[in-house]
């Protein structure tokens, strides 16, 4: 009897295997998908917490890395500025040592071409603080750049050479229109003996420097222009607001 049962079980198993082997495979593989979902749902909650903890750790490490990079950038920026300051000090020392005489001595000198190029460079303009108007109500400003020729120098030159004063000026941010008008009138009086006047006023020092270096006005920071031209007859003090002349629509 045991032999018959064993034979029957083997026969059924073989038949079942043949039936499953003849069925076409499913592309969706529902049994595998169901098994996967059951396994995911049955997974302990600690696994999801572990994933969340790993994300938090990665974010923390990223923030720490960005902070280190910022610190390195600040350190390198400070080092570059220190090198630039030291470079300018060395250039100034060369100008003071050899600029007033006949140049470098006629003897072999290391890096002679480099030193001579430094001596040929114009010295940087020393920015200065000034004020205009009555002592009790003076308007302070910073002269970023100055150029031109005085009336005395113009008279000493052959021909009809016009005198000129050019200034790039910075005032404090938020200077009122009334204060700007007073400053413009005072500056116009200070330079009334000049044939030509070209004074550009900004409420930002960097904008004034940009104008002095490249001749380009930043409309967001240009607040006043004082102009006088002998040949055209122009003579005006014009205020600006948001890049437009004050009072214009």
C-alpha positions in Angstrom: 0.0 0.0 0.0 2.9 2.4 0.9 4.4 1.6 -2.5 1.2 2.5 -4.3 0.9 5.8 -2.4 4.5 6.7 -3.2 3.9 5.9 -6.8 0.7 8.0 -6.9 2.4 11.0 -5.2 5.3 10.8 -7.6 2.9 10.7 -10.6 0.9 13.7 -9.4 4.1 15.7 -8.8 5.3 15.0 -12.2 2.0 15.9 -13.8 1.9 19.1 -11.9 5.3 20.0 -12.9 4.4 19.3 -16.6 1.3 21.5 -16.3 3.2 24.5 -14.9 6.0 24.1 -17.4 3.4 24.3 -20.3 1.9 27.6 -19.0 3.4 30.8 -20.7 5.5 33.0 -18.3 3.7 36.2 -17.3 5.5 39.5 -18.0 4.0 41.1 -14.9 5.1 38.2 -12.7 2.3 38.8 -10.2 3.5 36.3 -7.7 7.0 37.9 -7.6 5.4 41.4 -7.2 3.1 40.2 -4.5 5.9 38.5 -2.7 8.0 41.7 -2.9 5.1 43.8 -1.6 4.5 41.4 1.3 8.1 41.5 2.1 8.2 45.3 2.1 5.1 45.6 4.2 6.3 43.1 6.6 9.7 44.8 7.0 10.3 46.3 10.5 9.7 50.0 10.8 13.3 50.4 12.0 14.4 49.9 8.4 12.6 53.1 7.3 13.9 55.0 10.2 17.4 53.9 9.3 16.9 55.3 5.8 15.7 58.6 7.2 18.6 58.7 9.6 21.0 58.1 6.7 19.5 61.1 4.8 19.8 63.3 7.8 23.5 62.3 8.2 24.2 63.0 4.6 22.6 66.5 4.8 24.6 67.2 8.0 27.9 66.1 6.3 27.0 68.3 3.3 26.4 71.4 5.5 29.7 70.8 7.3 31.5 70.5 4.0 30.0 73.7 2.7 31.0 75.5 5.9 34.6 74.2 5.6 34.7 75.4 2.0 33.4 78.9 3.0 36.1 79.1 5.7 38.8 78.2 3.2 37.4 80.7 0.7 37.5 83.5 3.4 41.1 82.5 4.3 42.3 82.5 0.7 40.5 85.8 0.0 42.3 87.4 3.0 45.6 85.9 1.9 45.1 87.4 -1.6 44.3 90.8 -0.2 47.4 90.7 2.0 49.5 89.8 -1.0 48.0 92.6 -3.0 48.7 95.1 -0.2 52.2 93.8 0.1 52.7 94.1 -3.6 51.5 97.7 -3.6 53.8 98.5 -0.7 56.7 97.1 -2.7 55.7 99.1 -5.8 55.4 102.3 -3.7 58.9 101.6 -2.2 60.3 101.3 -5.7 58.7 104.6 -6.8 60.0 106.4 -3.7 63.5 105.0 -4.1 64.0 105.4 -7.9 61.1 107.4 -9.2 62.4 110.9 -8.2 65.8 110.6 -9.7 67.1 109.4 -13.1 65.7 105.9 -12.8 67.6 102.8 -12.1 71.4 103.0 -11.9 73.3 101.7 -15.0 74.3 98.4 -13.4 73.1 94.9 -13.7 69.9 94.4 -11.6 67.8 91.3 -11.3 64.3 91.8 -12.9 65.3 95.1 -14.3 62.5 95.1 -16.9 59.9 94.4 -14.2 61.1 97.2 -12.0 61.2 99.7 -14.9 57.6 98.8 -15.8 56.6 99.5 -12.2 58.3 102.9 -12.3 56.5 103.8 -15.6 53.1 103.1 -13.9 51.1 106.1 -12.7 50.9 106.2 -8.9 47.4 105.2 -7.6 45.2 108.2 -6.7 45.0 108.6 -2.9 41.3 108.8 -2.0 40.6 111.6 0.4 37.7 112.8 2.5 36.5 116.4 2.0 33.6 118.6 2.8 31.9 121.6 1.2 29.6 124.3 2.6 29.5 126.2 5.9 31.4 124.8 8.8 28.3 124.0 10.8 26.4 122.5 7.9 29.2 121.0 5.7 28.5 118.1 3.4 31.1 115.3 3.6 32.1 113.3 0.6 35.0 111.1 -0.7 37.1 112.1 -3.7 37.8 108.8 -5.4 39.5 110.2 -8.5 40.6 113.6 -9.8 41.9 114.7 -13.2 42.4 117.7 -15.4 44.5 120.9 -15.4 44.2 124.0 -13.3 43.7 127.5 -14.7 47.3 128.3 -13.9 48.7 125.3 -15.8 46.4 126.0 -18.7 47.7 129.6 -19.0 51.3 128.4 -19.0 50.7 126.1 -22.0 51.0 127.5 -25.6 47.8 128.1 -27.5 44.3 128.4 -26.1 44.3 125.5 -23.7 41.1 125.2 -21.5 41.3 124.4 -17.8 39.5 121.3 -16.6 38.5 119.8 -13.3 37.2 116.2 -13.3 36.1 114.4 -10.1 34.5 111.1 -9.2 32.9 111.5 -5.8 31.1 109.3 -3.4 28.5 110.5 -0.8 26.9 108.5 2.0 24.0 106.3 0.9 20.6 107.9 1.6 21.9 111.4 1.1 18.8 113.6 0.6 18.1 115.7 -2.5 18.4 118.9 -0.5 21.8 117.8 0.8 22.9 116.9 -2.8 21.7 120.3 -4.1 23.7 122.1 -1.5 26.8 120.0 -2.2 26.4 120.6 -6.0 26.1 124.4 -5.5 29.1 124.5 -3.2 31.3 122.4 -5.6 30.2 124.6 -8.5 31.3 127.7 -6.6 34.6 126.1 -5.6 35.6 125.4 -9.2 34.0 128.5 -10.8 37.4 129.6 -12.3 37.7 126.5 -14.4 36.6 126.6 -18.0 35.3 123.0 -18.0 33.8 121.0 -15.1 32.9 117.3 -15.1 32.0 116.0 -11.6 30.1 112.7 -11.2 28.6 111.9 -7.8 27.6 108.4 -6.6 26.1 107.2 -3.4 28.4 104.2 -3.4 32.2 104.2 -3.2 32.6 101.1 -5.5 30.4 102.7 -8.1 32.5 105.8 -8.0 35.7 103.7 -8.4 34.1 101.8 -11.3 33.4 105.1 -13.1 36.9 106.4 -12.4 38.5 103.2 -13.7 36.3 102.4 -16.7 34.3 105.6 -17.3 31.0 103.7 -16.9 28.2 105.1 -14.7 26.1 102.8 -12.6 22.5 104.2 -13.0 21.5 102.7 -9.6 24.1 104.7 -7.7 24.6 107.9 -9.8 22.9 110.7 -7.9 24.3 113.9 -9.4 26.3 115.4 -12.3 27.9 118.8 -12.3 28.8 120.0 -15.8 30.3 123.1 -17.3 31.7 123.3 -20.9 33.1 126.6 -22.2 32.5 126.0 -25.9 29.0 124.7 -25.7 27.9 127.0 -22.9 26.5 124.2 -20.8 26.5 124.9 -17.1 24.2 122.7 -14.9 23.8 120.8 -11.7 21.6 117.8 -12.4 20.3 115.3 -9.8 19.4 111.7 -10.6 17.0 109.2 -9.1 16.9 105.5 -10.2 18.9 106.4 -13.3 16.7 109.2 -14.4 17.0 113.0 -13.9 15.1 114.0 -10.8 11.7 115.4 -11.6 11.4 113.4 -14.9 8.4 111.0 -15.2 
